[in-house]
Amino acid sequence: MKICFYSPYFPNSFGGGEKYLLDAALAAASNKQYQVNFAISSKEPLSRQKLVKIKKNYQEFMGQKLTGIEFINTPLGADNKKFKKLFWTKNFDVLFYLTDGSLFFSLAKKNILHIQVPFKLDKSSFMQRQKLKNWQIKTTNSEFTKSIVEPSWPVKVDFVHQPMVDAESIINKTDFSQKEKVILNVGRFFPQLHSKRQDILVKIFNKMLTKYKKEAKEWQLVLIGSVEDADYAQRVHKLAQGLPIKILHDVSRDELIGWFTRSSIYWHATGYRINDEKTPEKLEHFGITTVEAMAAGNVPIVLGKGGQVEVVGENLIDWTWLTQENCIKNTIQLIRHPDLRSNLQRLAQQQAQAFSPDKFANKLQKIIT
């Protein structure tokens, strides 16, 4: 069976959606019955050398070899000749498309549409309805995204296929005796859409240091993430000046895991002061880094909206926050009570295992077949 994975976000984005699609391609490639291609769109045809370089960049991003996956050119997203695009899709038994909200017709034997972003879109026109029918299977990355997409498009979502995290490997690298007084946040630096709001986290941390000098004086905030908007990143750096805050932009996968295992608390502010009804796409769609942090024994003090709610689960939901005061209060309670923090860190590791590679691969197989 010949399967092709495609997203218009490649090859310029390196985030949760990209990790999800590459994990799906790797899971499919583990089945020897599948021939797995990964389509890359470009205005100009890409040379073999360029495709190899793109694959190498994503291997560095993933921290592993993309074994069994061949990167190929596609006219999708770049070529204006509609028939050329249409007949290109006929090459595959399965086309797995992570959409940016746009739709197209495909002649693959089976078409799978994965909706990663909870866009409230009007898909009621005749042409949009026909395009949706062409995609026999619709999936989302979270129950949250499904709850937005189903009534607004409207469309029936067949599967919720949550991203995976290899929690076991992170757990095995975690030594609780090596934990430091570090509050961690991981995410790209950009102000648009579902911004990770590092600016808000810096302000919260500063408020906490001012109000709780004794308790918080030995703690440090570490912000890690690549820069997608230089002006925004510069603004965050300026806010952090003079504070015990470390900001890192160029970090390898191994270094990132090191920070996950050393830190004790994980902060997340995506969706802060966002109207859930009007702009749900600005909330966290799922939250892969939160799961990774939990696997490393970090207590998630994250904004209690969007996909983060299902990520933290029932046992940790009370530690989510909606106001800056609530975030500070929860954090100080963990700082004051190390035994409580330790217990919650163990619970976080247990919850992270709910998103295991096996569950991910089994659900993918159901979707494909």
Secondary structure by P-SEA (a helix, b strand, c coil): cbbbbbbccccccccaaaaaaaaaaaaaaaccccbbbbbbbbcccccaaaaaaaaaaaaaaaccccccbbbbbbcccccccaaaaaaaaccccbbbbbcccbbbbbcccbbbbbbccccccccccaaaaaaaaaccbbbbccaaaaaaaaaccccccccbbbbbbaaaaaaaaccccccccbbbbbccccccccccaaaaaaaaaaaaaaacccccccbbbbbbbbcccaaaaaaaaaaaccccbbbbccccaaaaaaaaaaccbbbbbccccccccccccccccccaaaaaaaaacccccccccccccccccccccccccccaaaaaaaaaaaaacaaaaaaaaaaaaaaaacccaaaaaaaaaaaac
